[in-house]
Amino acid sequence: MAADPWANLKQFTDARIGLGRSGSAMPTHEVLNFALSHAMARDAVTTPIDWTRIENGLADLGLSTMRVASAASDRSEYLRRPNLGRKLSDHSREALMRAAEMEAQRPDLVVLVGDGLSSTAVTANIVPYLTAFLPYAAKSGWKLSPVLLAADARVALGDEAGEILGGKAVLVLIGERPGLSSPDSLGVYLTFAPRVGLKDADRNCISNVRQRGLSYEEGAFKTAWLLREAFKRGLTGVNLKDESQFLIEGQQGPELIG
């Protein structure tokens, strides 16, 4: 039997390549794998997130948390009305205003964790990602806000939260729209001087942070590099390019971010 020329390439990607065929159709096992991947993607969007589990994991890292929610009344409305996921509920807005009044010093970095379109991604990746990121924050001396755990959140929700808390920048960690080969991808969004009304062009994005994607260590390194440059230059977005790859390969660590 001739060797499959695709076999070697398949080890480098989760994409569906070299599926083979059975007559004029795909093999049965590939059809079943596709159905499984589709079900996992749907589950990632619709499965309620377990915030208590995440709170416990972040507490082990020494991080305090605060729960907030978007203006969407439930998951169905969140999916039908993306605009509601971009603004805080009245209750959450008032709670953040009270929290801001109690803080003697405004944070350098507001951290918001949103379920987004994949609770699977947040549950699987948020604690290991922040474990990798915190040494950079400590090395740089950045004051962090309590981690905001935001239900039914879109990326721009961080703009309003960051503005209320007076953060110099906001870091939004959110579940990305699941693909058929990656239902657990975490997105990292950075915005300098957060405020309501900013556009996607005003922020930087690091995508596909997960075990089988961009590693936690590399994702944290890129985040810290971009934040350092954002604070130095006073901007994020299309005018801030990720040039962290020009640092010496294999030497990603807090000592390089000063």
C-alpha positions in Angstrom: 0.0 0.0 0.0 1.4 3.4 -1.0 2.3 5.8 1.8 -0.1 8.7 2.3 1.7 11.8 1.1 -0.4 13.9 3.5 0.5 12.0 6.6 3.6 14.0 7.4 1.9 17.3 6.9 -1.1 16.5 9.1 1.1 16.5 12.2 1.7 20.2 11.8 -1.9 21.4 11.7 -5.4 20.7 13.1 -6.9 21.8 9.8 -8.8 19.2 7.8 -6.3 18.1 5.1 -5.7 14.7 3.6 -9.2 13.4 4.6 -9.2 10.6 2.0 -12.3 9.3 0.4 -14.6 6.3 0.3 -15.9 6.1 -3.3 -17.1 9.5 -4.1 -17.6 10.5 -0.4 -15.5 11.1 2.6 -14.7 8.2 4.9 -17.2 7.5 7.6 -14.7 8.3 10.4 -14.1 11.7 8.9 -17.8 12.5 8.7 -18.2 11.6 12.3 -15.1 13.6 13.3 -16.6 16.6 11.5 -19.9 16.2 13.4 -18.0 15.9 16.7 -16.1 19.1 16.0 -19.3 20.9 15.1 -20.9 19.8 18.3 -17.9 20.9 20.3 -18.0 24.4 18.7 -21.7 24.7 19.5 -21.1 23.6 23.1 -18.3 26.2 23.4 -20.8 29.0 22.6 -23.7 27.8 24.6 -22.3 26.1 27.7 -22.6 28.3 30.8 -19.2 29.3 32.3 -18.3 28.2 35.8 -17.0 31.4 37.3 -16.5 29.9 40.7 -13.9 27.5 39.3 -12.1 30.4 37.7 -12.3 32.5 40.9 -10.7 29.7 42.8 -7.9 29.3 40.2 -7.2 33.1 40.2 -7.3 33.2 44.0 -4.5 30.6 44.0 -2.4 33.1 42.0 -3.1 35.8 44.6 -5.6 37.7 42.4 -8.8 39.2 43.7 -11.8 39.2 41.4 -15.1 41.0 40.9 -18.1 39.8 38.8 -19.7 42.1 36.3 -22.1 41.5 33.4 -23.0 43.1 30.1 -26.4 44.6 29.3 -27.5 41.4 27.7 -30.3 39.8 29.8 -29.4 36.2 28.8 -27.3 34.2 26.4 -29.9 34.2 23.7 -30.1 38.0 23.7 -26.3 38.2 23.8 -26.0 36.2 20.6 -28.7 38.1 18.9 -27.7 41.6 20.1 -23.9 42.0 19.9 -24.2 45.7 20.9 -25.5 44.8 24.3 -22.4 42.7 25.0 -20.3 45.9 24.5 -21.8 47.8 27.4 -22.2 47.2 31.1 -25.4 46.4 32.9 -26.7 49.2 35.1 -25.9 47.2 38.2 -22.3 46.5 37.1 -21.7 50.1 36.1 -22.7 51.3 39.5 -20.6 48.6 41.3 -17.5 49.6 39.3 -18.1 53.3 40.1 -18.3 52.5 43.8 -15.1 50.4 43.5 -13.3 53.3 41.7 -14.2 55.7 44.4 -12.7 53.4 47.1 -9.4 53.1 45.3 -6.7 55.6 46.4 -4.5 54.8 43.3 -5.8 54.1 39.8 -4.5 50.9 38.2 -2.0 50.8 35.4 -3.8 47.9 33.9 -7.5 46.9 34.2 -7.8 43.1 33.6 -11.2 41.8 32.3 -12.0 38.2 31.6 -15.0 37.7 29.4 -16.7 34.5 28.4 -17.2 35.8 24.9 -18.1 33.1 22.3 -16.3 30.3 24.0 -16.7 29.4 27.7 -14.5 26.4 26.9 -11.6 28.7 26.0 -11.8 30.7 29.2 -12.1 27.7 31.5 -9.2 25.9 29.9 -6.8 28.7 29.4 -7.2 31.7 31.7 -5.4 30.4 34.7 -2.3 29.1 32.9 -2.1 32.2 30.7 -2.2 34.5 33.7 0.3 32.3 35.5 2.7 33.0 32.6 1.8 36.7 32.5 2.0 37.8 36.1 5.8 37.6 36.4 6.0 40.2 33.6 3.6 42.5 35.4 5.5 42.2 38.6 8.8 42.8 36.9 7.4 46.0 35.3 5.8 47.2 38.5 2.3 47.5 36.9 -0.6 47.9 39.4 -3.4 45.6 38.4 -7.1 46.0 39.1 -9.1 43.2 40.6 -9.8 40.8 37.7 -13.2 41.6 36.4 -15.2 38.4 35.4 -17.6 39.5 32.8 -20.6 37.5 31.8 -21.9 37.7 28.2 -19.1 40.0 27.2 -17.8 41.4 23.9 -14.3 42.9 23.6 -15.4 46.5 23.8 -16.9 45.9 27.3 -13.4 46.5 28.5 -13.4 50.0 27.2 -16.2 51.1 29.5 -14.9 49.1 32.5 -11.4 50.5 32.0 -12.7 54.1 31.7 -14.7 53.8 34.9 -11.7 52.4 36.9 -9.3 54.9 35.4 -6.9 52.4 34.0 -4.0 53.5 31.8 -4.8 50.4 29.7 -7.2 47.5 29.7 -6.4 43.9 29.0 -9.4 41.8 27.8 -9.0 38.1 27.9 -12.0 36.5 26.1 -13.2 33.3 24.4 -12.9 33.6 20.7 -15.5 32.5 18.1 -14.9 28.7 17.9 -13.7 27.1 14.8 -14.2 23.4 13.8 -10.6 22.7 14.8 -10.2 25.1 17.7 -13.2 25.4 20.0 -11.0 26.5 22.9 -9.1 29.6 21.6 -8.4 32.5 23.9 -8.1 36.0 22.5 -6.0 38.7 24.2 -6.9 42.4 23.5 -4.9 45.4 24.6 -6.3 49.0 24.6 -4.4 52.1 25.8 -6.5 54.9 27.4 -9.7 52.8 27.3 -13.0 54.8 26.8 -16.4 54.2 25.3 -16.5 54.7 21.6 -13.1 53.3 20.6 -12.8 51.1 17.4 -11.1 47.8 16.8 -8.3 49.8 15.0 -7.5 51.3 18.4 -6.5 47.9 20.0 -4.0 45.1 19.5 -5.0 41.5 19.4 -3.1 38.3 20.2 -5.1 35.3 19.0 -5.3 31.5 19.4 -3.8 31.2 22.9 -4.3 27.6 23.8 -2.4 24.4 24.3 -2.5 23.5 20.6 -2.0 27.0 19.4 0.1 29.9 20.6 1.7 28.8 23.9 0.9 30.6 27.2 4.5 31.6 27.5 4.7 33.2 24.1 1.3 34.8 24.5 2.3 36.3 27.8 5.6 37.5 26.4 3.9 39.2 23.4 1.3 40.8 25.7 4.0 42.2 28.0 6.0 43.5 25.1 3.0 45.3 23.6 2.0 46.7 26.9 5.5 48.0 27.6 5.5 49.7 24.2 1.9 51.0 24.7 2.9 52.7 27.9 6.0 54.1 26.4 4.4 55.4 23.2 1.0 56.2 24.6 -1.0 54.2 22.0 -2.2 50.8 20.9 -3.8 49.7 17.6 -2.7 49.9 14.0 0.1 52.2 14.9 1.7 49.7 17.3 3.2 46.7 15.6 4.3 43.6 17.4 8.0 43.4 16.9 8.7 41.1 19.8 9.8 38.4 17.4 13.0 40.4 16.8 14.2 39.6 20.3 16.5 36.6 20.6 14.5 33.4 20.1 14.4 31.2 23.1 15.0 34.1 25.6 11.4 35.0 26.3 11.2 36.0 30.0 10.4 38.8 32.4 14.1 39.9 32.4 13.6 41.1 28.8 10.7 43.3 29.6 11.9 46.1 31.8 
